[in-house]
Amino acid sequence: MMMMMDSDRYLSLLQARNMNVLVFPIVTVLVMCILYGFYITLFVLCVRVLRQGELRRQPLCIASLVILFVVSTTMVAVETTKLIQTSVVELTFIITRDTFPIYNFLTHDTLKTTIYVFNLTLPVLANLCADFILVHRCFIIWGFRKRILGPLIFVSLVTNVTSCTGAIMFLIGYGDRRVTSNTILLEKGGTIQAVGLITSAAFNLALTFLTAGRIWWIARGVAISRNYVATNLIKIILQSGILYPLMTTVHLSIVNTSHRYNVPLDTLPLVVLTAGIAPTLVIVRIRLRMNASDDEIETQPRFSSQVQLSSIQPTGGSLFFSRLSTSGYRNSLIEGDSLKPLPKALLAVHAV
């Protein structure tokens, strides 16, 4: 009886997707591969940046970026395997109307359970690495202040523990759905994990605004002729920083609506890919922007010195640029009595 109920429910699901069981996997794989291809290119550029600059002195951030790339690669492989298995089961069911494979697939399929283990743990791991990079960047921009670091670590731990708890509950319930208590545990775990994802997206957005806001505050008194550095940093951080929260919001909106099957796309792997792309994109964009600025400066006459951008070094209670390369600026801009020195803190962002 239960077998017939599950097969009927799955048949209704296929009908809700208009029987186009191949459209969903094809669209998902296509979008996922395009985004992953962009990520590969971005990661290669980032590696070149890491090898050329002072970024190599920050092994923890480098390790986080590498882990994010490995997690994203694993997610692509897992998602592809899941789509292939699901498509085979659905096509077999449509052709044969045999309910036994559907029953096994819906209730206690070992491969499907293994895939869900990765589907639930990889986003948590990706979010943890992304949080570390964002918290580390914010900590540096705020002058290594422990009163800033403490609350950030606490909130990050709470959000990730919440997501991890929901994932564990979901996996326990998903192991054998023939047991009624497991079904209840599965639903509660899914709800808790959704809450964790929502708070994580909000936390990432808050970190982005904290970092950008601090840069604006530091550079508010800088001369207009040199304020382009801070302005560009703020734009890049805001534009790249909202990618992950935005993708998470889109994902949760799709999976929690009654018309989610009308969208022929699985957005979960896109969330993981975006978690890796966002911090990598910040590093690459800032480095390319700085190189472009240096090239523009070199076209100007009467150079006085060659400038080099480096990381943040705190001085006293505030932050200043440690070595702002003024290559391309004239002495009147560098040594003018009426101009404030450009703060040193802003350019460390490209290192994290």
N, C-alpha and C positions, 0 to 999 in steps of 0.2 A: 504493500500500500504506500509506504514511504517512498519506494522506488518510483512509483507512478507519479506521486506528488512532485518529486524532484525533477523528473523528466518533463512533466508538464510545465513546471516553472521555467525550466531552461528553454523549452520550446517557445514559451511566451517571450522570453528574453531575446531569442533569435528573431522572433517576429517584430519585436520592438526595434530591432536594428535592421528591419526590412530585409532580412534574410541575406544581407550583403556581408557574409562572414569574412570575405577577403578584403573588403574596403578598409575595415578597421586596422588590421595588421599592416597592410601596405602603406596606408597614410602614416601610421605611427612610426614604422621603420624608416620611411622616407624623411619625415621631419626630424626624427632622432639622429639619423646619419648625417643630415645637413648640419645640424647643430654640433654634432660630435666632430665633424670635419673642421668646422670653424674653431672648435676648442683645440684640436690638435695643432692647427696653424698658430693659434694664440699661445699655446704652451711652448712650442718650439721657439717663438720669438721671446717669450719670457725667460726661457733657459739661456738664450744669448745675452739677455739683459743681466741675468744673475751672474753669469761668468765674467762680464765686463766691468761691473760696478762693485760697490761696496756691499751689495746685497748678500754676497757669499758669506759675509761675516755674521749673518743671522740664520744659523742652521735650523732653528725651530720653525721659522716661517717658510723656509725652503722645504723642509720636511712636510709641512702642512699642505703646501701647494702640490707636492708630488703625490701625497696621499689622496688629495682631492682628485687628481688626474687618474690615479689607479682605481679609486672608487667609481668614478664616472665611466671608465672603461669597463669595469666589471658590471656596472648597471646596464650598459648597452648590450653586453653579452647575455646577461640574465633576461632582459626584456625580450631580446630576439628569441631566446629559447622558449620563453613563456608564450609568445605569440605563435610560434610554430606549433607547439603542443596544443594550444587552444584551438587553432584553426583546424588541425587534424581531427580533433574530437568533434568539433562542430560540423565539419563536412561529413564525417562518418555518421553522425546522428541524423543529419538531413537526408542523406542518401538511404541509410538502412532503417532508420527509426528504431534502432536497437537501444533500449533504455539501460541495459546493464553497464556499458562503458560510461554512459553519462552519470549513472549512479555512483560508480567508483570515482569518477572525476570530480564530482561535486562533494563527496563526503570524505574520502580518505585516500586520495591519490598521493603517493609518496613524492613523486617528482614535483607535483604542483605545490605540495607543502614545502619542499626544499626551496623552490623558487620564491615562495612567499617569505621564507626566512631572509633571503637576500633582499627582497623588495621592501621589507620593513626595517632591516638593520642598516642597509646602505644609506638611506636618507638621514638616519640619525647620525651616522659616522660623518657624512658629508657636512651636516649642520654643525657638528662639534668642531670640525676643522675650520669651517668658515667663521664660526664664532671666535675661535682662537686668533685668527688673523685680524679680524675686526677689533677685538678687544685689545690686542697688542698694538695695533695702529693707534687706537684711541688713547691708550695708556701713554704712548710716546708723545702724541700731539698735546696731551694735557700735562706734559712736564714730569712724567714718572710719578704722579701723585697717587699714593696708596689709597687715599680716601675715594679716588675715582675707580681704582682697580678692584677694590673689595666688592662694592655693590655689583659691578659688571660681572665678576666671576660668579657671584651668588645667583644672579638672575640667569646667567648662562647655564649653570648647573641645574637650576630648578626646571628650566624649559627642556633641557636634554634628558633629565631624569624622568620628567613627565612623558615625553615621547617614547623613551625606552620602556617605561612601565606599560604604556599602552600597547607597544609592539609585542612585549612578552605575553601579556594577557591575550592579545589577538592570536598569537601563534599557538598558545596552549589550547585555546578554543577551536582553532582551525585544524588541529591535529586529527580529530575525529568528530565530525559534525553529526554523527548518529546519536551522540549523547546530548540530551537536552541542556544540561548545565554548561556544556562547552559552547553551545550556541549563544547562551546568555553572556558567557565570558567573552566571546568573540565580539559581540555587539558593544559591550562596555569598553573593551580594549580599543576598538575602533574609535569610539567617542573620545576616550582619553588621549589617544594619539592625535586626533584632529585638534584637540585643545592645545596639545604641545606644539603642533605645527603653527597654529594661529599665534600663540605667544612668541614662538621663535621668529616668525615673520615680523611681528611688532618690535621685538628686541633688535633684530638686524636693522630695521628702519631707524630705530632710536639711535643705535650706534653710528649710523651714517650721518644723521643730523648732528649728533654730538661732535663728531670729527669735523664736519664741514663748518659747524658753528664756531668751534674753537679756532679754526684757521681764519675765519672771517674776523673774529675778535682780535687775534694777534696782529693781523695785517691792516686793521682799520685805520691806523695812523701812517701807513706807508705812503710815500709819494706816488702820485698817479702813474708816473713814468715807469715805476717798478711794481706796481700793484697787479700787473698782468699775471705774475706767477701765482699769487694767491687766488685770483679769479679763476684761472684755468684749473687749479687744483680743486677748488670747490665744485666747479662744473663737472669735472671728471668723477669725483667721489660721489656726487649726488646722482649723476646719470648711471654710473655703474652700480652704485649701492642699492638702488631701488629695483634692480633686475630680479634678485632672488626673492625679496618679499612680494613683488608683483607676480612672479611665476607661481609662488606658493598660494597666493590669493586666488589666482585663476584656477589652479588645480583643485583647491578645496571647493570653490564655487561650482565646478563641473561635477565633481564626484558626489556632492551633497544636494543635487537638484534632481527632481523627478524626471527631467528630460536629458539626463547625462548620456544616455545611449544614442541620442541624436547627434552627438559629437563624435565623429569617427577618429578619435585620437586619445591615446593614453598619455596623460600629462605628467605622470609620476617620474619617468626617466628624465623629462625635461627639467623638473625641479632639481634633481641631483646634478645634472649637467650645468644648470645655471648657478648652482652653489659653487662649482669650481670655476666657471667662467668669470664671475663677478670680480673676485680678488685678483685673478690673473689679468683681467682686462685693465684694472686700475694701474698695475705695474707697467704694463706695455704702453698704455695710452700716455701716461705721465712721462715715461722715458722718451717716447717718440715726440711728444710735445716739447720736451726740453731740448732735444736734438734739433728740432725745427726752429725753435727760438734762437738757439746758438748759431744756426746757419744764417738766420736773418740778421743777427747782430754782426756777424763777420763781414757782411756786405757794407757796413757803415765805415766811414773814414775815421782816421785819428784814433785808433785803438790804443788804449793805455795799458791794458793788462789782459791776461787770459783768465776766464772765469771757469770754475768747475763747481757743479752742484754736488752737495754731499748730504749726509743724514743729519738728523736733529741732534743737537747737543744742548742740554738744559744749562742755562746760566742763571744762577740765583733762583729767584722765584718764577721766572718766566723763561720763554724759549726764544732763541734767535737763530738766524741762519748761521751755520758753522763756517761754511765756505761758499758764499754765493759768488759764482764766477761772474765777474763783470767784464768778460771778454767782449768787446764790442761797445762798451759804454765809454763815454768820454770822461775826462777827469772832473768836469763840472758836475756830472751826474753822480760820480762816485764820491767825490770829496767835497761837494758843495756844503757850505755851512748851514744852509737853510733846510736841508733835507735830512729826515730821520734815517738812520741805518735800517736796511731791510731786515725784518726779523728772520732768525735762523731756523725757525721751527718747521716751516712749511714743506721743505723739500724732502723730509724724511719719509713722507707718505709713499714715494715711489719705491722705497726700500721694503715696505711691508704691504 
